[in-house]
Amino acid sequence: MDNDRAPLDLDASPIQGQLASTVMDLEGKIVRGQLTSHDASLLYQMLMESSNVHGVDGFQRMTITFANVRYIAARDDSHIYITKARVV
């Protein structure tokens, strides 16, 4: 796949209860989005500790759920997409 393609626009098709979204490169650098850099960094560290972010056998989609909010993370060959949403 082409690693130079533009990242997906998460705001174009929001999920139910969406509060914010962020696009990161595979090294954890924010490309764009509304999550704070602190929150994005914490989520990136959680992903790094729980799965292979860089390899082809790494995670494809992961949901991290708390009492009132959940984070949905997905990746392609060059980006990690994180959406923050209310638990409904």
N, C-alpha and C positions, 0 to 999 in steps of 0.2 A: 504494500500500500504506500501511497505517497505521504511522507511525513510533513510536507510543506503545505498541505491543504488547510484551509481556514477552519477554525474550530466551530462546532455546532453552536447555533444561537439558542440558548436555553429559554430566553424570554419570548421567543416566537411561538412556543408551544408549552406554556406552563402546566405543571401538574396541580391537582387539587390541593388547595391549602398552601401553595408555594409562597414563601416569604422572601427568599433570596436565592441566588445561584452564583456560581463561580466556575471559571474555566482555568485550569492550571496546566502547565507543561508537565512532563513526566518527572522532572526534577523538583517539582513543588512550587515553582515560580508562578504567581498569579498572572494570567494573561488578561483577564478582565472579570468583573463581577462585583457583587455587593457584599459578600462575606468579609468580615474584618480579616486583616492579615493574621491576627492571632488565632481566630477560629479556623481559618484555612490551614494554617501551619499545624495546629493540633490534629485536625482531621487527616492531613497528609501523613503525619507521624503514626496515627492509628492504622492507616492503610499500609504503610511501610512495615509496621510491626506484625500485621496480621496476614499479609499476602505479598506475593511478588508483584511489584508495580511495573517493573521494566520488561520482564520476560513474556514470551508468548503464552506461557502457562499461568500467567498472573490472573488476578481477579478480573472479571468482566463487569460485574455489578455487585454492589454491596449496600445494604441498608443498615444504618446505625440508629436505633430508636431509643429515645429517652421518654420521660413521662409526658411531656407536652410538645416535643419537637422530634423530627426525624431528619436524618441526612441520607440522601440517596446518592451514591457515588457510582459512576460508570466510566469506562475508559475506552479509547481506541488506540491506534498505534502511536499517537503523539500527544494526546491530551487526556486529562482527568476532568470529568464534569461532576460537580457537586451541587445538589439542590437541597435547600433547607425548606422544610414544610411543617405545618402544624399537623399533629397527630389527629386524625379525624375518625 
